[in-house]
Amino acid sequence: MRGILRFDIRSPTYVGKGVLAVQTVQAALVAAIAAVALVISPASAGESTGLALTISIDGAIGPASASYVKEALVKAAERRAQIVVLRLNTPGGLSTSMREIIADVLASPVPVVGYVAPSGAHAASAGTYILYATHIAAMAPGTNLGAATPVQIGSPLPGLPDATPDKNGKDGKDGDRQTKSKDAMTAKATNDAVAFIRSLAELRGRNADWAEKAVREAASLSANGALQANVIDLIARDPAELLRQVDGRVVEVTGGNPQHLVTKDAVLEAIDPGWISRFLAVITDPNIALILLLIGVYGLIFEFTSPGMIAHGGVGTICLLLGLYALNLLPINYAGLALILVGLALLTIEVFNPTVVVGLGGIIAFVLGAIMLFEVETPGFRLSWSVIGIAVAMFVGLVFIVLRSLRRARKGPVRVGAQAMRGLSAQVIDWSENEGHVFAQGERWQARSAEAFKPGEVVEVANIIDLTLEVRRRPALTGEGGMS
């Protein structure tokens, strides 16, 4: 009975403690859920507004632009952006880089809106192709696009006459062959470009006939004309208006998946080029690439002429490799590159074996190679005549310095060999009859003479035969008033 009474008395206490523990756990869970909700709610609110990333291409399209667009589209996919606004203001560029950008745009899981802006901008040549490839095409007022005809490849050297038939028709056959070959290459490039831009127009449901006209006839359109011709989808004055106009549209991304755009309240954020893209933008400038090549060659020349100067060799090697890497990214004429290398080799030979003919040949080969080096006439990828002139001036200066040093060396006194020993003073160390030893130029020499000398006497070197000096008395000692 006592045990039962104790149980009955204490059981209410145990029950009260259990209820209190359950209530404490429930309160803690409620507080944790509230805290998590407070933390997640700002992020959810930010995600609900959407994110619009901006890529800006200003200037000629090249390897740096292609790398920049690729990196930006990868970031947009990782951050789950609603759209990517690809702002264009370009005169064109390299076809290889243009196709890389288009391939990345077509494969992007994030819709890409092409936007020619600001007012006064244009999307010419390669920019027109890229605009046709975007999911939505837009332009700002006062902009234009078009002139998508492929530029001439492998143009003749400036200043050289074309092969045209004369009055007697002697060169007519050669001229006809060159004209036909040139026309065939032009038609091939043009037809390929037409097929490419028509495929992009059909993919996005835009005006394919005008696209072909832009390639074949270099046609151009203003923003209003492009909208009326169904070349673009809309006109927007600024990015904010662009986001409002594309809001609610449905586009088809890679894989044929439709995507509904919610961009009215999206947050615009610009993506800056990475260090790799900025680095490529510098070294892929044809002028910079040529300068790097010249610095590299000069550095190696100075290293070979003055061994042990590690700075010259290290800097020269790095610049030479960077220059060759940049040329590998650009469409170059390998015959022109070969001429440049031959010219540099001849100038290097000129440094070690000075001759006027070799130096002039190197300069001529370098100039011809620089003119022929780049195959395209795309804006932004032309070699500046100023850079060529500066390089030629440097080479002429190098040849002049070498020739001046050679002339000075030939006119100066002989410093090595037997001729350098003649006329030098020597002190007799020991002498027996017609031969002995003398001390000259800090060294002990075997000597001989028809005269007899005493140790310590100063004599003059007359000649050197097989490491033996022929000596004689100094004229000053035999002269009147000389020392005895």
URLINLIN-V678230 format. One record per residue. N is the residue number from 1. RES is the residue in one small letter. PHI is phi in degrees with one decimal (none if undefined). PSI is psi in whole degrees, 0 to 359 (* if undefined). Layout:
N/RES/PHI/PSI, N/RES/PHI/PSI
//
This chain:
1/m/none/319, 2/r/-62.5/319, 3/g/-64.7/322, 4/i/-69.5/320, 5/l/-63.1/320, 6/r/-63.6/321, 7/f/-64.6/318, 8/d/-67.1/326, 9/i/-74.9/320, 10/r/-83.8/337, 11/s/-57.7/322, 12/p/-61.2/327, 13/t/-66.2/316, 14/y/-63.4/320, 15/v/-65.1/319, 16/g/-63.3/320, 17/k/-67.1/321, 18/g/-64.3/317, 19/v/-64.2/318, 20/l/-61.9/320, 21/a/-64.8/317, 22/v/-62.5/318, 23/q/-64.8/323, 24/t/-65.2/316, 25/v/-63.5/318, 26/q/-63.3/319, 27/a/-64.3/320, 28/a/-65.0/319, 29/l/-63.8/318, 30/v/-62.2/317, 31/a/-64.9/320, 32/a/-65.6/318, 33/i/-63.0/320, 34/a/-64.9/320, 35/a/-65.0/316, 36/v/-62.0/320, 37/a/-63.6/321, 38/l/-66.7/324, 39/v/-72.6/319, 40/i/-77.4/329, 41/s/-59.9/318, 42/p/-62.8/318, 43/a/-64.3/320, 44/s/-64.9/322, 45/a/-65.5/321, 46/g/-66.4/321, 47/e/-68.3/327, 48/s/-67.6/333, 49/t/-74.7/336, 50/g/85.8/163, 51/l/-131.5/131, 52/a/-120.4/117, 53/l/-97.1/144, 54/t/-115.5/130, 55/i/-114.2/132, 56/s/-118.4/125, 57/i/-115.5/111, 58/d/-118.9/125, 59/g/98.5/190, 60/a/-65.5/146, 61/i/-90.7/124, 62/g/-144.6/194, 63/p/-57.7/325, 64/a/-66.2/319, 65/s/-63.8/318, 66/a/-63.5/318, 67/s/-64.5/320, 68/y/-62.6/313, 69/v/-64.9/318, 70/k/-60.3/312, 71/e/-62.9/319, 72/a/-66.8/320, 73/l/-67.1/325, 74/v/-64.9/317, 75/k/-63.2/320, 76/a/-62.5/320, 77/a/-67.6/322, 78/e/-67.0/324, 79/r/-90.9/4, 80/r/54.6/49, 81/a/-70.2/152, 82/q/-69.0/311, 83/i/-145.5/166, 84/v/-121.6/125, 85/v/-95.9/113, 86/l/-97.7/99, 87/r/-84.8/129, 88/l/-117.3/136, 89/n/-153.2/85, 90/t/-142.4/144, 91/p/-84.6/356, 92/g/129.0/201, 93/g/169.0/201, 94/l/-77.8/138, 95/s/-66.5/326, 96/t/-63.9/316, 97/s/-67.7/322, 98/m/-59.9/316, 99/r/-67.9/326, 100/e/-63.1/316, 101/i/-63.8/316, 102/i/-63.1/318, 103/a/-61.5/319, 104/d/-67.6/322, 105/v/-65.7/316, 106/l/-66.6/330, 107/a/-91.9/1, 108/s/-74.1/131, 109/p/-76.1/349, 110/v/-102.2/129, 111/p/-58.3/138, 112/v/-112.6/126, 113/v/-105.0/115, 114/g/-80.4/131, 115/y/-138.9/110, 116/v/-83.9/109, 117/a/-159.6/163, 118/p/-80.1/190, 119/s/-58.4/134, 120/g/98.0/350, 121/a/-80.5/169, 122/h/-148.2/157, 123/a/-125.0/79, 124/a/-93.0/159, 125/s/51.0/247, 126/a/-60.9/331, 127/g/-63.3/327, 128/t/-66.4/317, 129/y/-60.0/314, 130/i/-63.3/319, 131/l/-63.0/321, 132/y/-65.6/332, 133/a/-80.1/340, 134/t/-70.9/156, 135/h/-66.2/322, 136/i/-132.5/132, 137/a/-109.9/131, 138/a/-139.9/157, 139/m/-140.3/151, 140/a/-88.1/155, 141/p/-59.8/142, 142/g/82.1/19, 143/t/-115.1/170, 144/n/-148.6/165, 145/l/-146.4/168, 146/g/123.7/205, 147/a/52.4/56, 148/a/-98.6/22, 149/t/-69.3/133, 150/p/-60.6/137, 151/v/-73.2/159, 152/q/-69.9/135, 153/i/-109.9/137, 154/g/68.3/44, 155/s/-67.6/155, 156/p/-67.2/162, 157/l/-66.4/137, 158/p/-64.6/137, 159/g/91.7/347, 160/l/-90.0/139, 161/p/-71.8/146, 162/d/-77.5/157, 163/a/-80.6/97, 164/t/-119.1/146, 165/p/-68.6/144, 166/d/-89.1/190, 167/k/-64.6/325, 168/n/-84.0/353, 169/g/75.7/23, 170/k/-68.3/321, 171/d/-99.0/13, 172/g/-64.6/319, 173/k/-66.6/316, 174/d/-63.4/318, 175/g/-64.0/321, 176/d/-65.3/319, 177/r/-62.8/316, 178/q/-64.7/320, 179/t/-65.7/317, 180/k/-65.4/318, 181/s/-63.5/318, 182/k/-65.3/318, 183/d/-64.9/322, 184/a/-64.8/317, 185/m/-65.6/319, 186/t/-64.5/316, 187/a/-63.7/321, 188/k/-62.3/312, 189/a/-65.8/320, 190/t/-67.0/316, 191/n/-64.2/322, 192/d/-64.4/318, 193/a/-66.1/321, 194/v/-62.6/313, 195/a/-61.2/322, 196/f/-67.5/312, 197/i/-72.3/329, 198/r/-66.5/322, 199/s/-63.7/322, 200/l/-67.4/319, 201/a/-64.0/318, 202/e/-68.5/326, 203/l/-65.5/321, 204/r/-98.5/1, 205/g/70.5/38, 206/r/-111.6/177, 207/n/-69.4/105, 208/a/-80.3/330, 209/d/-65.9/317, 210/w/-68.4/326, 211/a/-59.6/318, 212/e/-66.4/323, 213/k/-64.6/324, 214/a/-64.9/330, 215/v/-82.8/313, 216/r/-76.9/323, 217/e/-113.9/5, 218/a/56.7/39, 219/a/-70.5/151, 220/s/-133.4/158, 221/l/-139.0/150, 222/s/-81.7/177, 223/a/-63.1/312, 224/n/-65.0/319, 225/g/-63.7/321, 226/a/-66.0/323, 227/l/-67.9/317, 228/q/-68.0/329, 229/a/-86.8/6, 230/n/61.3/36, 231/v/-89.4/325, 232/i/-121.6/172, 233/d/-100.7/334, 234/l/-164.5/166, 235/i/-120.1/129, 236/a/-133.9/138, 237/r/-76.6/328, 238/d/-149.5/170, 239/p/-60.4/325, 240/a/-63.1/316, 241/e/-66.6/326, 242/l/-61.3/316, 243/l/-65.4/323, 244/r/-67.4/323, 245/q/-75.4/327, 246/v/-84.4/351, 247/d/-61.6/132, 248/g/89.8/351, 249/r/-74.8/155, 250/v/-116.3/123, 251/v/-121.1/160, 252/e/-107.0/117, 253/v/-95.2/187, 254/t/-57.3/141, 255/g/88.1/0, 256/g/77.5/16, 257/n/-84.9/123, 258/p/-73.9/143, 259/q/-133.5/127, 260/h/-87.8/125, 261/l/-88.2/130, 262/v/-122.0/93, 263/t/-127.5/5, 264/k/-59.5/317, 265/d/-110.0/23, 266/a/-68.3/151, 267/v/-93.5/122, 268/l/-82.0/133, 269/e/-140.9/129, 270/a/-86.2/141, 271/i/-105.4/118, 272/d/-85.2/151, 273/p/-62.3/144, 274/g/-74.8/174, 275/w/-66.1/330, 276/i/-66.5/316, 277/s/-64.7/318, 278/r/-64.3/321, 279/f/-64.4/316, 280/l/-64.6/324, 281/a/-62.1/330, 282/v/-79.8/308, 283/i/-77.8/339, 284/t/-84.6/3, 285/d/-69.9/123, 286/p/-53.1/323, 287/n/-67.4/319, 288/i/-65.8/319, 289/a/-60.8/317, 290/l/-66.6/320, 291/i/-63.9/318, 292/l/-60.9/320, 293/l/-62.7/317, 294/l/-66.6/316, 295/i/-60.7/319, 296/g/-61.8/315, 297/v/-66.2/315, 298/y/-61.8/319, 299/g/-60.8/317, 300/l/-68.5/324, 301/i/-61.6/314, 302/f/-64.9/326, 303/e/-67.6/320, 304/f/-71.1/325, 305/t/-76.3/332, 306/s/-129.8/76, 307/p/-57.8/144, 308/g/101.4/345, 309/m/-81.7/86, 310/i/-63.7/326, 311/a/-61.0/315, 312/h/-61.9/313, 313/g/-66.5/319, 314/g/-66.1/311, 315/v/-63.5/319, 316/g/-62.7/317, 317/t/-64.0/315, 318/i/-62.8/313, 319/c/-64.3/321, 320/l/-64.3/317, 321/l/-66.5/320, 322/l/-64.7/319, 323/g/-63.2/317, 324/l/-67.2/324, 325/y/-65.2/318, 326/a/-64.2/318, 327/l/-64.6/330, 328/n/-66.8/332, 329/l/-84.0/346, 330/l/-105.6/152, 331/p/-76.0/100, 332/i/-112.9/159, 333/n/-93.1/116, 334/y/-69.3/335, 335/a/-65.0/319, 336/g/-63.8/318, 337/l/-62.9/320, 338/a/-63.5/320, 339/l/-64.7/320, 340/i/-62.2/315, 341/l/-65.3/322, 342/v/-63.6/317, 343/g/-60.7/318, 344/l/-66.2/322, 345/a/-64.4/317, 346/l/-63.6/322, 347/l/-69.3/327, 348/t/-65.3/318, 349/i/-62.3/324, 350/e/-61.3/326, 351/v/-67.4/318, 352/f/-86.2/331, 353/n/-133.2/82, 354/p/-61.0/121, 355/t/-146.8/142, 356/v/-68.2/321, 357/v/-63.7/314, 358/v/-64.3/319, 359/g/-64.5/315, 360/l/-64.9/322, 361/g/-62.0/321, 362/g/-64.4/319, 363/i/-64.3/316, 364/i/-63.5/316, 365/a/-62.6/320, 366/f/-65.2/315, 367/v/-63.1/314, 368/l/-62.4/319, 369/g/-65.0/320, 370/a/-64.8/324, 371/i/-68.2/322, 372/m/-87.8/355, 373/l/-60.8/311, 374/f/-100.7/132, 375/e/-82.4/337, 376/v/-106.6/160, 377/e/-113.0/34, 378/t/-71.6/137, 379/p/-58.2/137, 380/g/91.4/350, 381/f/-129.0/37, 382/r/-106.5/146, 383/l/-82.6/128, 384/s/-75.0/136, 385/w/-65.6/333, 386/s/-64.0/318, 387/v/-65.5/318, 388/i/-61.6/317, 389/g/-63.0/318, 390/i/-64.3/318, 391/a/-63.0/316, 392/v/-63.5/319, 393/a/-61.7/322, 394/m/-64.9/318, 395/f/-66.3/318, 396/v/-61.6/319, 397/g/-62.1/320, 398/l/-62.8/314, 399/v/-62.9/320, 400/f/-63.3/317, 401/i/-63.9/319, 402/v/-64.4/315, 403/l/-65.5/322, 404/r/-66.1/319, 405/s/-65.3/321, 406/l/-64.0/318, 407/r/-64.7/318, 408/r/-64.4/321, 409/a/-67.3/324, 410/r/-72.9/326, 411/k/-82.3/340, 412/g/-76.5/169, 413/p/-68.7/153, 414/v/-71.1/133, 415/r/-112.8/351, 416/v/-136.8/161, 417/g/85.3/188, 418/a/-65.1/322, 419/q/-63.6/329, 420/a/-70.5/338, 421/m/-84.2/336, 422/r/-65.2/133, 423/g/88.6/354, 424/l/-77.0/154, 425/s/-86.6/147, 426/a/-142.1/149, 427/q/-108.9/132, 428/v/-73.1/130, 429/i/-93.6/308, 430/d/-149.4/155, 431/w/-150.2/136, 432/s/-137.9/114, 433/e/57.2/251, 434/n/-106.5/11, 435/e/-148.1/164, 436/g/177.1/205, 437/h/-129.7/142, 438/v/-129.0/163, 439/f/-112.8/114, 440/a/-139.9/137, 441/q/55.4/36, 442/g/74.6/14, 443/e/-132.4/157, 444/r/-92.2/124, 445/w/-120.8/149, 446/q/-83.6/136, 447/a/-136.3/160, 448/r/-149.1/157, 449/s/-165.0/160, 450/a/-80.0/351, 451/e/-106.1/166, 452/a/-106.4/141, 453/f/-129.5/162, 454/k/-107.3/149, 455/p/-56.8/137, 456/g/92.5/349, 457/e/-74.8/142, 458/v/-93.9/125, 459/v/-122.6/177, 460/e/-120.9/139, 461/v/-78.6/123, 462/a/-94.4/325, 463/n/-165.2/171, 464/i/-135.8/126, 465/i/-132.1/116, 466/d/51.1/53, 467/l/63.7/20, 468/t/-121.1/128, 469/l/-87.5/137, 470/e/-99.3/120, 471/v/-116.7/165, 472/r/-151.5/169, 473/r/-70.0/147, 474/r/-70.2/138, 475/p/-59.9/329, 476/a/-66.9/332, 477/l/-77.5/333, 478/t/-91.9/348, 479/g/-72.1/166, 480/e/-70.7/132, 481/g/84.0/9, 482/g/-78.5/174, 483/m/-78.0/144, 484/s/-99.9/*
//
